[in-house]
Amino acid sequence: MVRVKSRYLLCEVNVSDRSRLLLLDDRAVAATVKAAVARIHGDYGAALCSIRFSVKYLNAHTGIVFLRFPKKCYRLLWSALPFITCIETRGQKISCFLNCLHVGGTMRTCQKFLIRYNTQQLHRMLPKCKNEEEKQQVQKAILNCSLTGRNKEAFEVESESEEDEEEE
């Protein structure tokens, strides 16, 4: 039996109003991507895109999307992404653009990249915090991304003891 190889494209949906992300669903994103490929690459692109293309994951809160497609046509799909300017869902048009973050051979490599990417974003947010409470929330989020379960429990116990000392 022949194994059919796929590629996974990790994309970020960028919108001006973050609350509009909650309107997104995977069918709307898939239809928009297929339409963009058909518009840019014609019938050939539409046929390749319809074979095994799917939206594997969509997080409407963060705007992260995993797209799966055959290995032989990932460049067609990738080249059509800049031409997506809006996604139509639930009778509304959401003006946006898709930012390609990573292309991987498995979902696991994309997930690992996403963890590193989120950690970097949190580190960029840390200097922009306005007060100590915001800094603590960002630091906690960074540690939640990077610590394993056992180390995370040790950190929580340690941070609770520090808070108790500060209160006294």
Secondary structure, DSSP 4 states (H G I P E B T S, - for coil): -PPPPEEEEEEEEEESSGGGGGG--HHHHHHHHHHHHHHHHHHHHHHHHHHH-EEEEEETTTTEEEEEEEGGGHHHHHHHGGG--EEEETTEEEEEEEEEEEEESSHHHHHHHHHHHHHHHHHHHGGG--SHHHHHHHHHHHHHHH--HHHHHHHHHHHHHHHHHHH-
